[in-house]
Amino acid sequence: MTLAPDVLAATSAVAAADDDADLERRFGGLKRLYGARGYARVRAARVAVVGLGGVGSWAVEALARSGVAQLVLIDLDHVSESNVNRQIQATGQTIGMSKAEALARRIADIHPGCIVHCIEEFADADNWPGLLPIEVDAVIDACDQSKAKLALAAWARRTGTAFVTCGAAGGKRRAEKLEIDDLHATTHDPLLASLRQRLRSQHGAPRTGKIGVRCVFSREAVAPPEPEEVACEIDAAGDASPAAEARRDNTLNCHGYGSTVVVTASFGMAAAGEIVAQLLK
């Protein structure tokens, strides 16, 4: 049976109204917290998250559950077994999948109205902000590359875009040590110390006082890595299969500091909360 154009239009309007009502049921609790105007601002927000690992993936989760209008997910990496301990999109079923795509599928089930842009690239000084497919209201920097962090922070200071950068969560065990402050006040974080120095020397940031870059960081002393575990030895045991090569290419378990979801997720949630707070201003 073919519906007449007026009937089809009416049916589409009813379906759209049902979708809107469903989204209001999903996210209406935010209106009681932020008020109608603040709720509308958050629901209309377009936010980019750079780096979709142990910190960024949880920031994406929080933003999706806050009902934002659009998300830009930027990361070239793929899900590996070593991600399962701390990244929300990392499960047995998503191993080998693009981190951005795995998150996009999750978002579709949480917030069907959210428009998701997956950018499978690593952000760096040469491609930022050209990677952005849309104009965004806010950016969360959850990457761990110092040059990329510098490009993002310098751009945010120059444009006045709502922005938060995340320090290193590796080697940290105590979520309650987390803080949010201006970059000038951060401690116990060599990654942020490097960012501070470079913003001052290369981008005209003030030598003293506030720099104008909000940071999520921890004042906990970094725990040195434990000796390499058996799993790392197995990975290096000569398995030449494509799956083993992918694991070796993508894993960070055998390099640098260990990490736990209780800290990385806390960083990501705090970053999302900071961005919402900036948007509400």
C-alpha positions in Angstrom: 0.0 0.0 0.0 1.3 3.5 -0.9 0.4 6.3 1.5 -0.8 9.6 0.1 1.7 12.5 0.5 -0.4 14.2 3.2 -0.8 11.0 5.2 3.0 10.2 4.8 3.8 13.7 6.1 1.5 13.4 9.0 3.0 9.9 9.9 6.5 11.4 9.7 5.5 14.2 12.0 4.1 11.8 14.6 7.2 9.7 14.4 9.4 12.8 14.9 7.2 13.8 17.9 7.6 10.4 19.4 11.4 10.6 18.9 11.5 14.0 20.6 9.3 12.7 23.5 11.7 9.7 23.9 14.7 12.0 24.0 13.0 14.1 26.6 12.3 11.1 28.7 16.0 10.0 28.4 17.5 13.4 29.2 14.8 15.3 31.0 16.5 14.8 34.4 19.2 17.3 33.2 16.6 20.0 32.9 15.7 19.7 36.6 19.4 20.1 37.3 20.5 22.8 34.9 17.2 24.6 34.3 15.5 25.0 30.9 18.0 27.4 29.5 21.0 25.5 30.6 19.5 22.2 29.5 18.8 23.7 26.0 22.4 24.8 25.8 23.9 21.4 26.6 21.4 19.6 24.3 22.5 21.9 21.4 26.2 21.5 22.1 28.7 20.3 19.5 31.8 18.8 21.2 35.0 17.3 19.9 36.9 14.7 21.9 40.5 14.2 20.8 41.9 10.8 21.9 39.5 8.0 22.7 41.4 5.9 25.1 41.1 5.4 28.9 40.2 9.0 29.5 38.6 10.2 26.3 36.2 7.2 25.9 34.6 8.0 29.3 34.3 11.6 28.4 32.4 10.6 25.3 30.2 8.4 27.3 29.3 11.3 29.7 28.6 13.7 26.9 26.4 11.2 25.1 24.4 10.6 28.3 24.2 14.4 28.6 22.3 14.5 25.3 24.6 16.7 23.3 23.6 17.4 19.7 26.8 16.4 18.0 30.1 14.6 18.8 33.3 14.6 16.8 35.4 11.6 17.8 39.1 11.8 16.8 41.5 8.9 17.0 43.3 6.6 14.6 43.7 3.7 17.0 41.9 0.4 17.1 40.6 -1.5 20.1 43.0 -4.2 21.5 42.9 -6.6 24.4 45.1 -4.3 26.5 42.4 -1.6 26.3 39.8 -3.7 28.1 40.9 -2.7 31.6 40.2 1.0 31.2 38.3 1.9 27.9 34.5 1.8 27.9 34.2 0.7 24.2 36.7 -2.1 24.7 35.0 -5.5 24.9 35.6 -8.9 23.4 33.2 -8.0 20.6 35.0 -4.8 19.6 38.6 -5.9 19.5 40.1 -4.9 16.2 37.4 -2.3 15.6 38.2 1.4 15.2 37.8 3.1 18.6 35.8 5.8 17.0 33.4 3.4 15.3 33.0 1.3 18.5 32.0 4.4 20.4 29.7 5.6 17.6 27.8 2.3 17.8 27.5 2.7 21.6 26.3 6.3 21.3 23.6 5.3 18.8 22.1 3.1 21.5 22.3 5.7 24.2 21.4 8.8 22.3 19.9 8.0 18.9 19.5 11.7 18.1 23.2 12.5 18.4 25.1 13.1 15.2 28.5 11.5 15.4 31.4 12.3 13.2 34.2 9.7 13.3 37.6 11.1 12.3 40.1 8.3 12.1 43.3 10.4 12.3 45.7 11.4 15.0 45.5 15.2 15.7 48.8 17.1 15.4 50.1 20.5 14.8 49.9 20.1 11.0 46.3 19.1 10.7 44.6 21.0 13.6 41.9 22.5 13.4 41.5 21.3 9.8 40.5 17.8 11.1 37.2 19.3 12.5 34.3 18.6 10.0 32.0 21.1 11.7 32.3 24.2 13.9 32.4 23.0 17.5 31.4 24.7 20.8 34.0 22.8 22.9 37.0 20.5 22.7 38.3 17.9 25.2 41.9 17.1 24.8 42.4 13.5 26.0 45.4 12.7 23.9 48.9 11.9 25.2 51.1 13.5 22.5 52.8 16.7 23.6 52.9 18.4 20.2 49.2 17.7 19.7 48.3 19.0 23.1 50.3 22.2 22.4 48.5 22.8 19.1 45.1 22.2 20.7 45.7 24.4 23.7 47.2 27.3 21.7 44.2 27.1 19.3 41.7 27.2 22.2 43.4 30.2 23.8 43.5 32.0 20.5 39.8 31.3 19.5 38.2 31.3 23.0 36.7 27.9 22.4 35.6 26.1 25.5 38.4 23.7 26.3 39.9 21.3 28.8 43.1 19.3 28.6 43.7 16.1 30.5 47.0 15.3 32.2 48.5 11.8 32.5 46.4 9.2 34.2 49.1 6.5 33.9 50.8 5.5 37.1 48.0 6.9 39.2 46.0 4.8 41.6 43.9 7.2 43.7 40.9 8.8 41.9 40.2 11.1 44.9 43.5 12.9 44.2 42.1 14.3 40.9 41.7 18.1 40.6 40.6 20.7 38.0 42.5 23.9 37.8 44.3 26.4 35.5 47.4 25.0 33.8 49.6 27.3 35.9 48.6 25.5 39.1 49.2 21.9 38.0 51.8 19.7 39.7 53.0 16.1 39.6 52.4 15.9 35.8 55.4 16.2 33.4 53.1 16.2 30.3 51.3 19.4 31.6 54.6 20.9 32.8 55.9 20.6 29.2 52.7 22.1 27.9 52.9 25.1 30.2 56.5 25.8 29.3 55.8 25.6 25.6 52.7 27.8 25.7 54.9 30.4 27.5 57.9 30.2 25.3 56.2 29.7 21.9 52.6 31.1 22.2 52.9 34.1 24.5 51.2 32.7 27.5 51.7 34.7 30.8 54.9 33.8 32.6 53.1 34.1 35.9 49.5 33.7 36.9 46.7 32.0 35.0 47.3 30.8 31.5 43.6 30.3 30.6 43.7 26.6 30.0 41.7 24.3 32.3 43.3 21.0 33.2 42.2 17.7 34.7 45.2 16.3 36.6 46.2 14.4 39.8 48.6 15.5 42.5 49.3 11.9 43.3 52.9 10.8 42.9 53.3 8.5 39.9 53.7 4.9 40.8 56.6 3.3 38.9 55.7 0.5 36.6 55.9 -3.1 37.9 58.1 -5.6 36.1 56.7 -6.7 32.8 54.0 -9.4 33.1 53.8 -12.8 31.5 51.2 -11.5 29.0 53.9 -9.1 27.6 56.3 -12.0 27.2 53.7 -14.0 25.3 53.1 -11.1 23.0 56.8 -10.9 22.2 57.2 -14.7 21.8 57.4 -14.7 18.0 53.7 -15.0 17.0 53.7 -13.6 13.4 50.0 -13.7 12.9 48.2 -10.5 11.8 46.2 -10.5 15.1 49.4 -10.7 17.1 51.0 -7.9 15.1 48.0 -5.8 15.7 48.2 -6.4 19.4 51.9 -5.4 19.5 51.2 -2.3 17.4 48.3 -1.1 19.6 49.2 -2.2 23.1 50.7 0.1 25.7 50.7 -2.6 28.5 54.4 -3.3 28.0 55.5 0.3 27.7 55.3 3.1 30.2 53.1 3.3 33.3 50.3 1.0 34.2 46.7 2.3 34.4 43.4 1.6 36.1 39.8 2.5 35.1 39.1 4.0 38.5 41.5 6.8 37.6 41.1 7.1 33.8 37.3 7.1 34.0 37.4 9.7 36.7 39.6 11.9 34.5 37.2 11.5 31.6 34.1 12.2 33.6 35.7 15.3 35.2 36.7 16.6 31.8 33.1 16.2 30.5 31.8 17.9 33.6 34.2 20.8 33.1 33.1 21.3 29.5 29.4 21.2 30.6 30.2 23.8 33.2 31.9 26.0 30.6 29.0 25.6 28.2 26.6 26.7 31.0 28.5 29.9 31.5 
